[in-house]
Amino acid sequence: MQSRLRFDARTRNYYERRIAEGKTRREIIRCLKRYAAREVFNLVRYGIGPREVAQAG
């Protein structure tokens, strides 16, 4: 999660927005982990393989 926060522009924007709302770093990281888990779950659930993920991203 730390590398995503460091390198992904969408994640950095989300982090900055949440900080402005008064959330703590710990709360933000927890939310980001849940978001990542939902992304992975949906990829597994719908059977999208590594090749399709690389093309989509």
Backbone as a chain_set.jsonl record, in Angstrom:
{"seq": "MQSRLRFDARTRNYYERRIAEGKTRREIIRCLKRYAAREVFNLVRYGIGPREVAQAG", "coords": {"N": [[0.823, -1.187, 0.0], [2.023, 1.167, 0.638], [3.731, 1.721, -1.514], [1.92, 2.166, -3.534], [0.667, 4.453, -2.618], [2.779, 6.148, -2.814], [3.431, 6.251, -5.566], [1.155, 6.224, -7.277], [-0.957, 8.429, -8.863], [-3.75, 8.807, -8.577], [-4.229, 7.658, -6.09], [-2.648, 9.255, -4.428], [-4.023, 11.706, -4.736], [-6.474, 11.006, -3.579], [-5.603, 10.514, -0.966], [-4.704, 13.095, -0.182], [-7.112, 14.506, -0.328], [-8.614, 13.229, 1.675], [-7.05, 13.806, 3.931], [-7.469, 16.549, 4.062], [-10.083, 16.476, 4.844], [-9.839, 15.794, 7.426], [-9.219, 13.231, 8.231], [-7.253, 10.581, 9.69], [-3.931, 9.302, 8.982], [-3.848, 6.58, 9.409], [-6.577, 5.809, 9.213], [-7.027, 6.424, 6.533], [-5.273, 4.686, 5.187], [-6.44, 2.254, 5.921], [-8.907, 2.434, 4.549], [-7.953, 2.506, 1.909], [-6.828, -0.039, 1.716], [-9.112, -1.62, 1.885], [-10.363, -0.811, -0.493], [-8.509, -1.724, -2.408], [-8.719, -4.463, -1.916], [-11.355, -4.929, -2.749], [-11.063, -4.4, -5.492], [-9.314, -6.495, -6.286], [-10.884, -8.713, -5.558], [-13.06, -8.467, -7.332], [-11.736, -8.843, -9.766], [-10.916, -11.512, -9.512], [-13.359, -12.757, -9.111], [-14.757, -12.383, -11.524], [-13.133, -13.714, -13.204], [-10.962, -12.581, -14.571], [-7.921, -12.712, -16.118], [-4.278, -12.439, -15.706], [-3.262, -11.381, -18.112], [-5.356, -9.869, -19.223], [-5.632, -7.955, -17.225], [-3.215, -6.56, -17.432], [-3.547, -5.4, -19.944], [-5.789, -3.791, -19.486], [-4.9, -1.959, -17.612]], "CA": [[0.0, 0.0, 0.0], [2.901, 2.323, 0.706], [4.237, 2.068, -2.849], [0.792, 2.733, -4.283], [0.496, 5.818, -2.123], [3.94, 6.923, -3.259], [3.592, 6.351, -7.011], [-0.092, 6.315, -8.031], [-1.51, 9.788, -8.744], [-5.119, 8.742, -8.044], [-4.155, 7.357, -4.664], [-2.156, 10.47, -3.763], [-5.124, 12.672, -4.71], [-7.413, 10.52, -2.572], [-4.973, 10.736, 0.337], [-4.726, 14.529, 0.106], [-8.513, 14.886, -0.091], [-9.014, 12.719, 2.989], [-6.32, 14.581, 4.941], [-8.171, 17.829, 4.151], [-11.33, 16.214, 5.564], [-9.521, 15.564, 8.832], [-8.966, 11.816, 8.517], [-5.882, 10.255, 10.062], [-3.23, 8.448, 8.022], [-4.259, 5.202, 9.684], [-7.907, 5.62, 8.635], [-6.904, 6.472, 5.076], [-4.65, 3.429, 4.763], [-7.456, 1.206, 6.077], [-9.85, 2.58, 3.432], [-7.259, 2.123, 0.686], [-6.699, -1.496, 1.72], [-10.42, -2.168, 1.524], [-10.57, -0.535, -1.903], [-7.665, -2.66, -3.158], [-9.298, -5.798, -1.753], [-12.526, -4.989, -3.634], [-10.561, -4.502, -6.867], [-8.8, -7.853, -6.494], [-12.016, -9.638, -5.471], [-13.82, -8.411, -8.58], [-10.935, -9.466, -10.814], [-10.971, -12.96, -9.307], [-14.754, -13.176, -9.248], [-15.161, -12.413, -12.921], [-12.201, -14.561, -13.934], [-10.056, -11.827, -15.424], [-6.566, -13.214, -15.92], [-3.2, -11.454, -15.68], [-3.09, -10.739, -19.415], [-6.394, -8.858, -19.356], [-5.335, -6.89, -16.27], [-2.132, -5.756, -17.993], [-4.096, -4.619, -21.04], [-6.746, -2.816, -18.956], [-4.198, -0.964, -16.803]], "C": [[0.87, 1.254, 0.0], [3.405, 2.724, -0.676], [3.126, 2.664, -3.702], [0.559, 4.183, -3.874], [1.627, 6.712, -2.629], [3.922, 7.196, -4.761], [2.308, 6.543, -7.809], [-0.757, 7.674, -7.793], [-2.924, 9.773, -8.164], [-5.122, 8.523, -6.541], [-3.649, 8.565, -3.883], [-3.245, 11.535, -3.657], [-6.153, 12.298, -3.65], [-6.885, 10.814, -1.172], [-5.048, 12.212, 0.731], [-6.144, 15.01, 0.415], [-8.975, 14.444, 1.295], [-8.31, 13.447, 4.13], [-7.037, 15.917, 5.157], [-9.499, 17.678, 4.902], [-11.092, 15.943, 7.043], [-9.301, 14.116, 9.212], [-7.5, 11.618, 8.91], [-5.259, 9.357, 8.995], [-3.665, 6.992, 8.187], [-5.627, 4.884, 9.081], [-7.848, 5.562, 7.111], [-6.31, 5.176, 4.542], [-5.652, 2.287, 4.86], [-8.449, 1.241, 4.915], [-9.215, 2.148, 2.114], [-7.086, 0.608, 0.593], [-8.02, -2.151, 1.349], [-10.706, -1.982, 0.038], [-9.769, -1.512, -2.769], [-8.226, -4.075, -3.079], [-10.53, -5.965, -2.642], [-12.104, -5.121, -5.089], [-10.113, -5.926, -7.173], [-9.95, -8.856, -6.482], [-12.794, -9.649, -6.781], [-13.044, -9.005, -9.746], [-11.015, -10.989, -10.719], [-12.382, -13.472, -9.583], [-15.179, -13.31, -10.707], [-14.163, -13.139, -13.809], [-11.289, -13.811, -14.883], [-8.634, -12.273, -15.101], [-5.542, -12.11, -15.97], [-3.034, -10.71, -17.0], [-4.104, -9.612, -19.603], [-6.157, -7.679, -18.42], [-4.263, -5.975, -16.836], [-2.644, -4.886, -19.135], [-5.029, -3.529, -20.55], [-6.037, -1.67, -18.25], [-3.304, -0.129, -17.61]], "O": [[0.495, 2.279, -0.571], [3.5, 3.912, -0.987], [3.37, 3.568, -4.501], [0.284, 5.034, -4.719], [1.429, 7.908, -2.842], [4.354, 8.265, -5.193], [2.382, 7.0, -8.95], [-1.079, 8.023, -6.658], [-3.266, 10.629, -7.349], [-5.914, 9.121, -5.813], [-4.158, 8.867, -2.804], [-3.383, 12.189, -2.623], [-6.644, 13.156, -2.915], [-7.614, 11.298, -0.307], [-5.418, 12.535, 1.86], [-6.346, 15.826, 1.314], [-9.648, 15.195, 2.001], [-8.908, 13.68, 5.18], [-7.196, 16.365, 6.293], [-9.982, 18.628, 5.518], [-12.041, 15.871, 7.824], [-9.204, 13.798, 10.397], [-6.627, 12.388, 8.512], [-5.967, 8.731, 8.206], [-3.826, 6.27, 7.204], [-5.817, 3.813, 8.504], [-8.532, 4.755, 6.481], [-6.795, 4.631, 3.551], [-5.708, 1.439, 3.97], [-8.794, 0.197, 4.36], [-9.864, 1.498, 1.294], [-7.187, 0.038, -0.493], [-8.048, -3.12, 0.591], [-11.229, -2.885, -0.615], [-10.289, -2.058, -3.743], [-8.209, -4.805, -4.07], [-10.728, -7.03, -3.227], [-12.719, -5.873, -5.844], [-10.488, -6.495, -8.198], [-9.983, -9.76, -7.316], [-13.15, -10.714, -7.285], [-13.643, -9.615, -10.632], [-11.163, -11.672, -11.733], [-12.559, -14.509, -10.221], [-15.883, -14.252, -11.071], [-14.325, -13.177, -15.028], [-10.883, -14.36, -15.907], [-8.201, -12.216, -13.95], [-5.884, -10.96, -16.245], [-2.699, -9.526, -17.002], [-3.758, -8.532, -20.082], [-6.444, -6.536, -18.774], [-4.374, -4.753, -16.738], [-2.211, -3.742, -19.276], [-5.065, -2.446, -21.134], [-6.511, -0.535, -18.281], [-2.638, 0.759, -17.077]]}, "num_chains": 1, "name": "protein.A"}
